[in-house]
Amino acid sequence: KKHAGEGPVAASFCHGEDFALPSSDLVAMSSTETANKMKTALLKYPKRAAMQAQLKKIPLRQVKVQINNDTKMVSSQQTVLESSIKDFEIRIPYNCRAGICGACEALHQGQRIKTCYTPVKDGMRIVTLDHEMNMLRQGTADE
């Protein structure tokens, strides 16, 4: 006999596979939140594998990348998120690492990009959203 909070409580049939969410994942979520959670659960591994395959096709070389106010030469076979962590020691928040959820967004040429799903390119200038907010705060501070 199962008690409340144990084991799967909801199951459905998706793309030929049984898919069950633990009860802890079904607490007061909107239909959009539920759909996004299922999308991430189903697609994150194939999308990560696709990104890794895409990165391997990029010729290995050093490219110049700027994140916030720091510029470095980094390997071309990585995403902006990977480079921010490994090369710049800047922590950009992330969740799915598959370009699905948008938690890792930053600005590139005034447009929001998903850093986990964007390969670094020579001459890129990235502004993290927390850095942008800090610049806005400084510009509006009362003196």
C-alpha positions as CSV (number, residue, x, y, z in Angstrom):
1,K,0.0,0.0,0.0
2,K,1.4,3.4,-1.0
3,H,1.1,6.5,1.2
4,A,0.6,10.1,0.1
5,G,3.7,11.5,-1.6
6,E,5.1,8.1,-2.6
7,G,5.6,6.8,-6.1
8,P,4.1,8.0,-9.3
9,V,0.6,9.5,-9.1
10,A,0.0,10.4,-12.7
11,A,1.0,8.6,-15.8
12,S,0.3,9.2,-19.4
13,F,1.3,7.7,-22.8
14,C,3.7,9.9,-24.7
15,H,5.4,9.0,-28.0
16,G,5.2,5.3,-27.4
17,E,6.6,5.4,-23.9
18,D,5.1,5.4,-20.4
19,F,5.8,8.6,-18.7
20,A,5.2,9.1,-15.0
21,L,5.8,12.2,-12.8
22,P,6.4,11.7,-9.1
23,S,3.8,13.3,-6.8
24,S,6.3,15.9,-5.7
25,D,6.4,17.2,-9.3
26,L,2.6,17.7,-9.4
27,V,2.1,20.2,-6.7
28,A,-0.1,23.1,-7.8
29,M,1.4,23.7,-11.2
30,S,-0.4,25.5,-14.0
31,S,-1.0,23.7,-17.3
32,T,1.8,25.7,-18.8
33,E,4.2,24.8,-16.0
34,T,3.2,21.1,-16.3
35,A,3.7,21.2,-20.1
36,N,7.1,22.9,-19.7
37,K,8.2,20.4,-17.1
38,M,7.2,17.5,-19.4
39,K,8.8,19.1,-22.4
40,T,12.1,19.4,-20.5
41,A,11.9,15.9,-19.2
42,L,11.3,14.4,-22.6
43,L,13.6,16.6,-24.7
44,K,16.6,17.6,-22.6
45,Y,18.8,14.5,-23.3
46,P,18.3,14.4,-27.1
47,K,18.7,18.1,-27.4
48,R,21.9,18.0,-25.3
49,A,23.3,15.2,-27.5
50,A,22.4,17.2,-30.6
51,M,24.3,20.3,-29.2
52,Q,27.3,18.2,-28.4
53,A,27.3,16.8,-31.9
54,Q,27.0,20.3,-33.4
55,L,29.9,21.5,-31.2
56,K,32.2,18.7,-32.4
57,K,31.6,19.8,-36.0
58,I,33.0,23.3,-35.2
59,P,36.7,23.5,-36.1
60,L,38.8,23.6,-32.9
61,R,40.5,27.0,-32.5
62,Q,40.7,29.9,-30.1
63,V,38.1,32.6,-30.4
64,K,37.9,36.0,-28.7
65,V,34.8,36.3,-26.4
66,Q,33.7,39.0,-24.0
67,I,31.4,38.3,-21.1
68,N,30.4,41.4,-19.2
69,N,33.6,43.4,-18.8
70,D,36.0,40.5,-19.3
71,T,37.6,39.4,-22.6
72,K,39.4,36.1,-23.2
73,M,40.5,33.7,-25.8
74,V,38.5,30.4,-25.4
75,S,38.0,27.1,-27.2
76,S,35.5,27.3,-30.1
77,Q,33.9,23.9,-29.3
78,Q,31.8,25.0,-26.4
79,T,28.6,26.9,-25.5
80,V,28.5,30.3,-24.0
81,L,27.3,28.8,-20.8
82,E,30.2,26.3,-20.7
83,S,32.7,29.0,-21.4
84,S,31.2,31.4,-18.8
85,I,31.7,28.7,-16.1
86,K,35.0,27.2,-17.2
87,D,36.9,30.2,-18.7
88,F,35.4,33.3,-17.0
89,E,34.3,31.8,-13.7
90,I,30.9,33.5,-14.1
91,R,27.9,31.6,-12.9
92,I,25.0,32.1,-15.3
93,P,21.9,30.4,-13.8
94,Y,20.7,27.3,-15.8
95,N,18.3,24.4,-15.6
96,C,17.8,22.2,-18.6
97,R,21.1,22.8,-20.4
98,A,19.1,22.0,-23.7
99,G,17.8,25.4,-24.8
100,I,14.3,24.7,-23.6
101,C,13.6,26.5,-20.3
102,G,15.3,29.9,-20.8
103,A,16.8,30.1,-17.3
104,C,20.3,30.7,-18.8
105,E,19.4,33.7,-21.0
106,A,21.8,36.5,-21.6
107,L,22.1,39.4,-24.1
108,H,24.1,39.2,-27.3
109,Q,23.8,42.2,-29.7
110,G,20.7,43.4,-27.8
111,Q,18.9,40.0,-28.3
112,R,18.3,37.4,-25.6
113,I,20.1,34.1,-26.3
114,K,20.0,30.8,-24.5
115,T,23.6,30.5,-23.4
116,C,23.4,26.7,-23.0
117,Y,22.5,26.2,-26.6
118,T,24.6,28.9,-28.3
119,P,28.1,28.0,-29.4
120,V,30.8,30.7,-28.7
121,K,31.9,32.7,-31.8
122,D,34.8,35.0,-32.4
123,G,34.0,38.5,-31.4
124,M,30.9,37.7,-29.3
125,R,30.0,40.2,-26.6
126,I,27.7,38.8,-24.0
127,V,26.0,40.7,-21.1
128,T,24.6,38.5,-18.4
129,L,21.1,39.5,-17.1
130,D,22.4,40.0,-13.6
131,H,25.1,42.3,-14.9
132,E,22.6,44.3,-16.9
133,M,20.4,44.7,-13.8
134,N,23.3,45.9,-11.8
135,M,24.1,48.5,-14.5
136,L,20.4,49.6,-14.5
137,R,20.5,49.9,-10.7
138,Q,23.6,52.0,-10.7
139,G,22.1,54.3,-13.3
140,T,18.9,54.9,-11.3
141,A,20.4,55.0,-7.7
142,D,19.5,58.1,-5.7
143,E,22.5,60.1,-4.7
